[in-house]
Amino acid sequence: GLTNDVQKNEWTPDNTRLSEAERNEGFVALSNGKDFAGWWYPFDFNSFIVNADGDFEMSKAGGKAILTRNRYANFTLRLEYKIAEGGNSGVFLRAPRAARQSKIGMEFQIHGDSGAPVSNDMTGAIYLVVPPLVNGSNPPMTWNNLEITLNGSHIKATLNGQVVQDFDMDTVEELKYRLKDGFIGLQDHDHYVAFRNVRIKEL
């Protein structure tokens, strides 16, 4: 059932910030540059603000994440992010309402780790399961372009124009039983991170 006011209330995406091409493709804006319409805070505490540039910016520790109003199953998600050197964040995919978002759904890991060797706990990894094909990170505190497509059991992710994930989750024992739909989340892991231009196209 619906257990938070955000889900009970109507939400109309503000697509004015999308390009005409993306609007025509069917993308919907998940960030409007003004407020948190379409998002909620599962832990009753919001650590993000919408800053003067209209970005979601981590302003204080302790919030853990913000989640989308809607659940999504198959989609292409596009966003930009920047993170402090050594910072830790992530994008939750098909996440549950509660419990371990990164274990029941999935977490696309984001670190301030430009130039680091490839591992399963770095930017582009499916957290602690599948390392990225390459470290695609831009330097700390510069914007990164991320696109993630989830379609059934297939995941493909491109970071700054480089493919970092492209595989079938049914071939990975630890991923084949994860949720098939859920919330998208932006993680606050007590380090500075900002997100902007978050948009989604359902498949």
SEVO-318450 format. One record per residue: residue number from 1; residue in three letters; x, y, z of N, C-alpha, C in turn. Coordinates in nm, 3 decimals. Each point is the difference from the previous one (the first is absolute). Example, Ala and Ser with C-alpha at 12.3 -4.5 7.8 and 13.67 -1.06 7.14 Angstrom:
<atoms>
ATOM num residuo  n.east n.north    n.up ca.east ca.north   ca.up  c.east c.north    c.up
ATOM   1     ala   1.319  -0.569   0.780  -0.089    0.119   0.000   0.090   0.120   0.000
ATOM   2     ser  -0.035   0.105  -0.072   0.082    0.119   0.006  -0.077   0.109   0.073
</atoms>
This chain:
<atoms>
ATOM num residuo  n.east n.north    n.up ca.east ca.north   ca.up  c.east c.north    c.up
ATOM   1     gly   0.082  -0.120   0.000  -0.082    0.120   0.000   0.085   0.124   0.000
ATOM   2     leu  -0.067   0.113  -0.008   0.070    0.129  -0.001   0.019   0.046   0.144
ATOM   3     thr   0.122   0.021   0.039   0.025    0.033   0.140   0.063   0.137   0.018
ATOM   4     asn   0.011   0.076  -0.107   0.051    0.136   0.020  -0.081   0.098  -0.085
ATOM   5     asp  -0.006   0.123   0.049  -0.086    0.101  -0.062   0.039   0.028  -0.144
ATOM   6     val   0.130  -0.010  -0.030   0.045    0.031  -0.135  -0.070  -0.092  -0.100
ATOM   7     gln  -0.012  -0.127   0.035  -0.063   -0.095  -0.092  -0.151   0.019  -0.008
ATOM   8     lys  -0.060   0.050   0.107  -0.145    0.020   0.000  -0.040   0.121  -0.084
ATOM   9     asn   0.089   0.098  -0.009  -0.034    0.124  -0.069   0.036  -0.010  -0.148
ATOM  10     glu  -0.075   0.071  -0.081   0.029    0.006  -0.143   0.137   0.065  -0.022
ATOM  11     trp   0.068  -0.046  -0.104   0.128    0.060  -0.036   0.004   0.013  -0.151
ATOM  12     thr   0.024   0.122  -0.045   0.014    0.026  -0.143   0.143   0.045  -0.026
ATOM  13     pro   0.078  -0.078  -0.073   0.139    0.038  -0.026   0.008   0.135  -0.073
ATOM  14     asp   0.102   0.076   0.034   0.029    0.127  -0.067   0.110  -0.027  -0.103
ATOM  15     asn  -0.041  -0.011  -0.126   0.096   -0.038  -0.105   0.062   0.120  -0.071
ATOM  16     thr  -0.016   0.119   0.057   0.049    0.119  -0.069   0.151   0.001  -0.015
ATOM  17     arg   0.071  -0.072   0.088   0.147   -0.001  -0.007   0.054  -0.106  -0.095
ATOM  18     leu  -0.088  -0.086  -0.051   0.044   -0.102  -0.095   0.019   0.059  -0.138
ATOM  19     ser   0.091  -0.060  -0.075   0.015    0.039  -0.139  -0.122  -0.046  -0.078
ATOM  20     glu  -0.025   0.067  -0.112  -0.112   -0.039  -0.085   0.016  -0.145  -0.046
ATOM  21     ala   0.123  -0.037  -0.031   0.026   -0.137  -0.047  -0.039  -0.101   0.107
ATOM  22     glu   0.036   0.028   0.126  -0.032   -0.095   0.105  -0.150  -0.003   0.028
ATOM  23     arg  -0.064   0.114  -0.006  -0.146    0.002   0.018  -0.066  -0.085  -0.108
ATOM  24     asn   0.047   0.014  -0.123  -0.058   -0.077  -0.110   0.027  -0.150   0.014
ATOM  25     glu   0.114  -0.033   0.064   0.035   -0.141   0.022  -0.083  -0.064   0.111
ATOM  26     gly  -0.063   0.084   0.082  -0.080   -0.053   0.110   0.064   0.010   0.136
ATOM  27     phe   0.106   0.078   0.012   0.062    0.019   0.132  -0.086   0.090   0.087
ATOM  28     val   0.008  -0.024   0.130  -0.072    0.076   0.101   0.103   0.054   0.099
ATOM  29     ala  -0.012   0.126   0.037   0.093    0.060   0.094  -0.032  -0.045   0.142
ATOM  30     leu   0.102  -0.048   0.071  -0.016   -0.035   0.141   0.056   0.110   0.091
ATOM  31     ser   0.065   0.099  -0.057   0.044    0.116   0.079  -0.044   0.125  -0.074
ATOM  32     asn  -0.063   0.091   0.074  -0.055    0.119  -0.066   0.079   0.127   0.027
ATOM  33     gly   0.108  -0.010   0.078   0.083    0.116   0.028  -0.056   0.093   0.105
ATOM  34     lys  -0.114  -0.038   0.060  -0.065    0.087   0.098  -0.021  -0.066   0.135
ATOM  35     asp  -0.043  -0.126  -0.002  -0.034   -0.066   0.126   0.011  -0.152  -0.018
ATOM  36     phe  -0.055  -0.073   0.097   0.011   -0.146  -0.002  -0.129  -0.066  -0.046
ATOM  37     ala  -0.077   0.068  -0.084  -0.121   -0.061  -0.055   0.036  -0.133  -0.067
ATOM  38     gly  -0.074  -0.104   0.035   0.027   -0.131  -0.059   0.099  -0.084   0.078
ATOM  39     trp   0.044   0.049   0.117   0.097   -0.073   0.083  -0.049  -0.007   0.144
ATOM  40     trp   0.054  -0.093   0.076  -0.029   -0.008   0.143   0.121  -0.055   0.073
ATOM  41     tyr  -0.007   0.009   0.132   0.116   -0.032   0.085  -0.037  -0.120   0.086
ATOM  42     pro   0.048  -0.118  -0.032  -0.043   -0.120   0.072   0.040   0.000   0.147
ATOM  43     phe   0.098   0.083   0.035   0.049   -0.003   0.137  -0.042   0.124   0.079
ATOM  44     asp  -0.103   0.069  -0.051  -0.061    0.114   0.070   0.099   0.112   0.029
ATOM  45     phe   0.100   0.010  -0.083   0.099    0.105   0.018   0.061   0.028  -0.137
ATOM  46     asn   0.000   0.125  -0.039   0.053    0.032  -0.132   0.133   0.071   0.012
ATOM  47     ser   0.103  -0.061  -0.053   0.134    0.059   0.005   0.033   0.080  -0.126
ATOM  48     phe  -0.089  -0.005  -0.100   0.024    0.074  -0.123  -0.075   0.134   0.004
ATOM  49     ile   0.053   0.097  -0.072  -0.071    0.124  -0.028  -0.006   0.017  -0.152
ATOM  50     val  -0.088   0.085  -0.046   0.006    0.046  -0.139   0.077   0.132   0.005
ATOM  51     asn   0.119   0.002  -0.059   0.085    0.119   0.014  -0.037   0.108  -0.102
ATOM  52     ala   0.075   0.106   0.002  -0.032    0.116  -0.085   0.005  -0.033  -0.148
ATOM  53     asp   0.075  -0.104  -0.036   0.007   -0.043  -0.140  -0.111  -0.098  -0.036
ATOM  54     gly  -0.081  -0.038   0.099  -0.108   -0.094  -0.027   0.041  -0.146   0.011
ATOM  55     asp   0.118  -0.025   0.058   0.050   -0.137   0.014  -0.040  -0.057   0.136
ATOM  56     phe  -0.016  -0.131   0.008  -0.007   -0.069   0.129   0.141  -0.005   0.056
ATOM  57     glu   0.020   0.059   0.116   0.134    0.009   0.058  -0.004  -0.050   0.143
ATOM  58     met   0.094  -0.088   0.036   0.006   -0.050   0.136   0.048   0.112   0.091
ATOM  59     ser  -0.081   0.034   0.102   0.033    0.115   0.086   0.035  -0.040   0.142
ATOM  60     lys  -0.044  -0.119   0.043   0.034   -0.047   0.134  -0.013  -0.151   0.000
ATOM  61     ala   0.071  -0.064   0.089   0.004   -0.146   0.004  -0.122  -0.055   0.071
ATOM  62     gly  -0.031  -0.127  -0.028  -0.099   -0.071   0.079  -0.128  -0.038  -0.069
ATOM  63     gly  -0.023   0.050  -0.122  -0.127   -0.028  -0.066  -0.006  -0.133  -0.070
ATOM  64     lys   0.114  -0.052  -0.037   0.016   -0.130  -0.065  -0.042  -0.001  -0.147
ATOM  65     ala  -0.116   0.057  -0.036  -0.042   -0.003  -0.140  -0.128   0.079  -0.019
ATOM  66     ile  -0.026   0.039  -0.124  -0.133    0.041  -0.042  -0.045  -0.099  -0.108
ATOM  67     leu  -0.129  -0.031   0.000  -0.054   -0.096  -0.094  -0.108   0.064  -0.087
ATOM  68     thr  -0.014  -0.053  -0.120  -0.105    0.049  -0.090  -0.138  -0.034   0.056
ATOM  69     arg  -0.097   0.080  -0.040  -0.139   -0.025   0.037  -0.047  -0.134  -0.057
ATOM  70     asn   0.038  -0.028  -0.125  -0.048   -0.117  -0.073   0.102  -0.112   0.001
ATOM  71     arg  -0.053  -0.121  -0.015   0.087   -0.114  -0.027   0.021  -0.013  -0.151
ATOM  72     tyr   0.116  -0.051  -0.037   0.033   -0.018  -0.142   0.058  -0.139  -0.020
ATOM  73     ala  -0.037  -0.064  -0.110   0.049   -0.134  -0.031   0.104   0.005  -0.111
ATOM  74     asn  -0.042   0.040  -0.120   0.088    0.004  -0.117   0.007   0.145  -0.048
ATOM  75     phe   0.121   0.050  -0.013   0.014    0.144  -0.024   0.141   0.034  -0.046
ATOM  76     thr   0.011   0.121  -0.056   0.129    0.065  -0.017   0.001   0.122   0.091
ATOM  77     leu   0.097   0.005   0.088   0.019    0.109   0.094   0.121   0.081  -0.042
ATOM  78     arg  -0.016   0.131  -0.007   0.113    0.088  -0.030   0.012   0.104   0.111
ATOM  79     leu   0.124   0.029   0.038   0.024    0.104   0.099   0.146   0.043  -0.009
ATOM  80     glu   0.026   0.109   0.068   0.138    0.047   0.017   0.028   0.008   0.150
ATOM  81     tyr   0.123  -0.026   0.037   0.037    0.010   0.141   0.142   0.052   0.011
ATOM  82     lys   0.030   0.058   0.117   0.139    0.030   0.035   0.019  -0.036   0.147
ATOM  83     ile   0.121  -0.039   0.034   0.026   -0.052   0.134   0.139   0.043   0.044
ATOM  84     ala   0.014   0.018   0.131   0.129    0.040   0.057   0.103  -0.113  -0.013
ATOM  85     glu   0.126   0.036   0.000   0.107   -0.100  -0.003  -0.014  -0.092   0.121
ATOM  86     gly   0.003  -0.130  -0.024  -0.016   -0.096   0.108  -0.144  -0.018   0.044
ATOM  87     gly  -0.093   0.070  -0.062  -0.140   -0.008   0.038  -0.062  -0.133  -0.038
ATOM  88     asn  -0.115  -0.028   0.062  -0.070   -0.126  -0.020  -0.149   0.031  -0.015
ATOM  89     ser  -0.059  -0.046  -0.108  -0.143    0.017  -0.024  -0.044  -0.115  -0.090
ATOM  90     gly  -0.119   0.013  -0.056  -0.046   -0.104  -0.089  -0.139   0.031  -0.051
ATOM  91     val  -0.041  -0.075  -0.100  -0.135    0.008  -0.053  -0.066  -0.135   0.025
ATOM  92     phe  -0.108   0.001   0.080  -0.075   -0.123   0.024  -0.091  -0.027  -0.119
ATOM  93     leu  -0.009  -0.126  -0.040  -0.081   -0.042  -0.113  -0.093  -0.112   0.045
ATOM  94     arg  -0.129   0.010  -0.037  -0.099   -0.100   0.040   0.008  -0.027   0.150
ATOM  95     ala   0.008   0.107   0.076   0.021   -0.012   0.144  -0.131  -0.023   0.074
ATOM  96     pro   0.004  -0.070   0.112  -0.120   -0.018   0.083  -0.029   0.127   0.080
ATOM  97     arg  -0.119   0.003   0.058  -0.039    0.114   0.083   0.090   0.011   0.123
ATOM  98     ala   0.034  -0.114   0.059   0.084   -0.001   0.119   0.102  -0.112  -0.017
ATOM  99     ala   0.073  -0.030   0.105   0.103   -0.106  -0.001   0.117   0.042  -0.090
ATOM 100     arg   0.088  -0.094  -0.028   0.124    0.033  -0.068  -0.024   0.024  -0.149
ATOM 101     gln  -0.005   0.128  -0.037  -0.023    0.033  -0.141   0.104  -0.063  -0.091
ATOM 102     ser   0.125  -0.005   0.048   0.109   -0.048  -0.085   0.005  -0.152  -0.010
ATOM 103     lys  -0.075  -0.070   0.086   0.004   -0.147   0.000  -0.126  -0.063  -0.057
ATOM 104     ile  -0.114   0.070   0.017  -0.127   -0.056  -0.047  -0.029   0.056  -0.139
ATOM 105     gly   0.026   0.130  -0.017   0.007    0.058  -0.133   0.147  -0.005  -0.042
ATOM 106     met   0.048   0.110  -0.055   0.142    0.008  -0.039   0.050   0.140   0.026
ATOM 107     glu   0.131   0.011   0.016   0.062    0.132   0.008   0.107   0.012  -0.107
ATOM 108     phe  -0.016   0.103  -0.083   0.107    0.039  -0.093   0.093   0.091   0.079
ATOM 109     gln   0.119  -0.047   0.027   0.090    0.069   0.090   0.057   0.127  -0.061
ATOM 110     ile   0.013   0.104   0.081   0.064    0.126  -0.039   0.102   0.035   0.108
ATOM 111     his   0.123   0.018  -0.042   0.106    0.043   0.092   0.074   0.119  -0.062
ATOM 112     gly   0.071   0.071   0.084   0.095    0.100  -0.049   0.133  -0.068  -0.023
ATOM 113     asp   0.008  -0.081  -0.106   0.114   -0.091  -0.016   0.058   0.001  -0.140
ATOM 114     ser   0.001   0.116  -0.062   0.057    0.010  -0.135   0.141  -0.055  -0.002
ATOM 115     gly   0.028  -0.087  -0.096   0.134   -0.056  -0.015   0.027  -0.125   0.082
ATOM 116     ala  -0.095  -0.041   0.085   0.022   -0.118   0.085  -0.008  -0.128  -0.083
ATOM 117     pro   0.066  -0.107   0.044  -0.012   -0.128  -0.070  -0.140  -0.058   0.013
ATOM 118     val  -0.037  -0.083  -0.095  -0.135   -0.056  -0.005  -0.021  -0.099   0.116
ATOM 119     ser  -0.116   0.014   0.068  -0.038   -0.094   0.106  -0.152  -0.003   0.008
ATOM 120     asn  -0.054  -0.087   0.086  -0.145   -0.010   0.012  -0.058   0.097   0.103
ATOM 121     asp   0.084   0.092   0.049  -0.046    0.104   0.093   0.056   0.134  -0.046
ATOM 122     met  -0.033   0.035  -0.124   0.048    0.126  -0.057  -0.108   0.056  -0.092
ATOM 123     thr   0.023   0.118  -0.051  -0.096    0.059  -0.092  -0.026  -0.092  -0.118
ATOM 124     gly  -0.128  -0.023  -0.027  -0.038   -0.085  -0.112  -0.027  -0.144   0.038
ATOM 125     ala   0.040  -0.039   0.122  -0.026   -0.137   0.044  -0.147  -0.017   0.037
ATOM 126     ile  -0.052  -0.120  -0.020  -0.121   -0.041   0.070   0.050  -0.043   0.136
ATOM 127     tyr  -0.035   0.077   0.101   0.066    0.000   0.130   0.033  -0.140   0.052
ATOM 128     leu   0.131  -0.023   0.014   0.058   -0.122   0.056  -0.032  -0.127  -0.079
ATOM 129     val  -0.050   0.016  -0.125  -0.029   -0.119  -0.080   0.076   0.001  -0.133
ATOM 130     val  -0.024   0.102  -0.082   0.060    0.001  -0.134   0.083   0.127  -0.018
ATOM 131     pro   0.131  -0.013  -0.020   0.082    0.119  -0.025  -0.032   0.060  -0.136
ATOM 132     pro   0.028   0.128  -0.018  -0.021    0.062  -0.131   0.105  -0.049  -0.100
ATOM 133     leu  -0.033   0.017  -0.127   0.095   -0.037  -0.105   0.121   0.092   0.000
ATOM 134     val  -0.023   0.127   0.034   0.106    0.100   0.007  -0.036   0.099   0.110
ATOM 135     asn   0.099   0.074   0.047  -0.027    0.113   0.088  -0.030   0.119  -0.089
ATOM 136     gly  -0.127   0.038  -0.007  -0.042    0.108  -0.089  -0.014   0.135   0.067
ATOM 137     ser   0.047   0.011   0.125  -0.025    0.122   0.079   0.078   0.120  -0.051
ATOM 138     asn  -0.067   0.115   0.001   0.070    0.127  -0.015   0.063   0.039   0.134
ATOM 139     pro   0.091   0.098  -0.002   0.065    0.042   0.125  -0.101   0.048   0.103
ATOM 140     pro   0.037  -0.004   0.130  -0.090    0.043   0.106  -0.055   0.141  -0.025
ATOM 141     met  -0.126   0.020   0.040  -0.068    0.128  -0.006  -0.018   0.053  -0.141
ATOM 142     thr   0.006  -0.091  -0.098  -0.041    0.036  -0.136  -0.118  -0.091  -0.036
ATOM 143     trp  -0.086   0.048  -0.088  -0.122   -0.074  -0.032   0.029  -0.124  -0.083
ATOM 144     asn  -0.073  -0.106   0.030   0.005   -0.126  -0.072  -0.136  -0.025  -0.063
ATOM 145     asn  -0.001  -0.054  -0.121  -0.123   -0.037  -0.070  -0.023  -0.150   0.012
ATOM 146     leu  -0.114  -0.037   0.056  -0.030   -0.142   0.023  -0.130  -0.038  -0.069
ATOM 147     glu   0.001  -0.112  -0.069  -0.122   -0.058  -0.057  -0.004  -0.147   0.038
ATOM 148     ile  -0.114  -0.042   0.058  -0.019   -0.139   0.039  -0.129  -0.050  -0.064
ATOM 149     thr   0.009  -0.112  -0.070  -0.120   -0.064  -0.055  -0.017  -0.136   0.065
ATOM 150     leu  -0.119  -0.020   0.058  -0.040   -0.129   0.054  -0.118  -0.049  -0.083
ATOM 151     asn   0.015  -0.117  -0.059  -0.107   -0.056  -0.082  -0.006  -0.149   0.029
ATOM 152     gly  -0.099  -0.040   0.080  -0.002   -0.139   0.044   0.124  -0.030   0.082
ATOM 153     ser   0.073  -0.101  -0.042   0.121   -0.038   0.075   0.126   0.065  -0.056
ATOM 154     his  -0.015   0.084  -0.101   0.118    0.061  -0.061   0.025   0.138   0.057
ATOM 155     ile   0.124   0.028   0.031   0.040    0.133   0.045   0.114   0.051  -0.086
ATOM 156     lys  -0.012   0.125  -0.042   0.108    0.065  -0.072   0.017   0.139   0.060
ATOM 157     ala   0.121   0.036   0.031   0.027    0.132   0.057   0.117   0.064  -0.073
ATOM 158     thr  -0.017   0.127  -0.030   0.103    0.079  -0.069   0.033   0.120   0.087
ATOM 159     leu   0.127   0.019   0.028   0.047    0.111   0.083   0.098   0.083  -0.082
ATOM 160     asn  -0.037   0.125  -0.021   0.085    0.091  -0.077   0.039  -0.060  -0.136
ATOM 161     gly  -0.100  -0.065  -0.063   0.020   -0.054  -0.134   0.067  -0.135  -0.005
ATOM 162     gln   0.039  -0.056   0.115   0.064   -0.132   0.002  -0.096  -0.102   0.060
ATOM 163     val  -0.013  -0.114  -0.065  -0.084   -0.107   0.055   0.070  -0.059   0.121
ATOM 164     val  -0.068   0.004   0.115   0.059   -0.053   0.123  -0.068  -0.128   0.047
ATOM 165     gln  -0.125  -0.024  -0.046  -0.069   -0.126   0.029  -0.081  -0.039  -0.123
ATOM 166     asp  -0.002  -0.128  -0.030  -0.081   -0.051  -0.111  -0.009  -0.151   0.015
ATOM 167     phe  -0.101  -0.048   0.073  -0.007   -0.144   0.025  -0.143  -0.040   0.036
ATOM 168     asp  -0.023  -0.132   0.004  -0.128   -0.058   0.037   0.006  -0.042   0.147
ATOM 169     met  -0.086   0.058   0.082   0.004   -0.027   0.143  -0.036  -0.144   0.032
ATOM 170     asp  -0.071  -0.067  -0.089  -0.034   -0.141   0.025   0.123  -0.090  -0.005
ATOM 171     thr   0.111   0.051  -0.052   0.123   -0.079  -0.003   0.084   0.020   0.126
ATOM 172     val  -0.047   0.085   0.091   0.073    0.029   0.124  -0.085  -0.047   0.117
ATOM 173     glu   0.045  -0.105   0.067  -0.081   -0.063   0.105  -0.050   0.101   0.102
ATOM 174     glu   0.083   0.094   0.035  -0.034    0.094   0.106  -0.101   0.106  -0.044
ATOM 175     leu  -0.023   0.012  -0.131  -0.091    0.103  -0.050  -0.131  -0.056  -0.055
ATOM 176     lys  -0.005  -0.129  -0.030  -0.115   -0.051  -0.076  -0.131   0.006   0.080
ATOM 177     tyr   0.010   0.009   0.134  -0.122    0.002   0.080  -0.031   0.139   0.056
ATOM 178     arg   0.071   0.101  -0.045  -0.028    0.136   0.047  -0.135   0.047  -0.053
ATOM 179     leu  -0.053   0.106   0.060  -0.130    0.053  -0.040  -0.003   0.033  -0.148
ATOM 180     lys  -0.116  -0.020  -0.061  -0.017    0.031  -0.142  -0.061   0.138  -0.021
ATOM 181     asp  -0.048   0.061   0.107  -0.038    0.141  -0.008   0.014   0.060   0.139
ATOM 182     gly   0.012   0.132   0.004   0.018    0.067   0.128   0.031   0.147  -0.021
ATOM 183     phe   0.038   0.063   0.109   0.027    0.143  -0.004   0.141   0.028  -0.051
ATOM 184     ile   0.019   0.120  -0.051   0.134    0.050  -0.031   0.040   0.092   0.114
ATOM 185     gly   0.120  -0.016   0.048   0.045    0.079   0.113   0.133   0.068  -0.026
ATOM 186     leu   0.017   0.116   0.061   0.127    0.071  -0.002   0.054  -0.003   0.142
ATOM 187     gln   0.119  -0.055   0.015   0.052   -0.031   0.133   0.080   0.115   0.060
ATOM 188     asp  -0.027   0.024   0.129   0.087    0.085   0.082   0.079  -0.094   0.089
ATOM 189     his   0.130  -0.007  -0.025   0.086   -0.087   0.082   0.093   0.087   0.083
ATOM 190     asp  -0.052   0.114   0.044   0.073    0.093   0.088   0.119   0.068  -0.068
ATOM 191     his   0.001  -0.001  -0.134   0.103    0.072  -0.075  -0.069   0.093  -0.100
ATOM 192     tyr   0.070   0.106  -0.037  -0.059    0.095  -0.093  -0.025  -0.066  -0.136
ATOM 193     val  -0.123   0.019  -0.049  -0.037   -0.044  -0.133  -0.114   0.090  -0.048
ATOM 194     ala  -0.008   0.020  -0.129  -0.111    0.075  -0.058  -0.047  -0.071  -0.125
ATOM 195     phe  -0.130   0.009  -0.026  -0.063   -0.060  -0.118  -0.081   0.106  -0.072
ATOM 196     arg  -0.005  -0.010  -0.132  -0.083    0.093  -0.076  -0.052  -0.071  -0.126
ATOM 197     asn  -0.103   0.066  -0.058  -0.055   -0.048  -0.129  -0.036  -0.149   0.005
ATOM 198     val  -0.066  -0.040   0.108  -0.042   -0.140   0.014  -0.125  -0.021  -0.084
ATOM 199     arg   0.006  -0.094  -0.093  -0.116   -0.025  -0.086  -0.006  -0.148  -0.036
ATOM 200     ile  -0.122  -0.043  -0.035  -0.022   -0.143  -0.019  -0.095  -0.023  -0.116
ATOM 201     lys   0.023  -0.109  -0.069  -0.091   -0.046  -0.105  -0.035  -0.144   0.031
ATOM 202     glu  -0.129  -0.027   0.019  -0.041   -0.137   0.026  -0.005  -0.079  -0.132
ATOM 203     leu   0.041  -0.124   0.008   0.009   -0.085  -0.119  -0.116  -0.100  -0.003
</atoms>
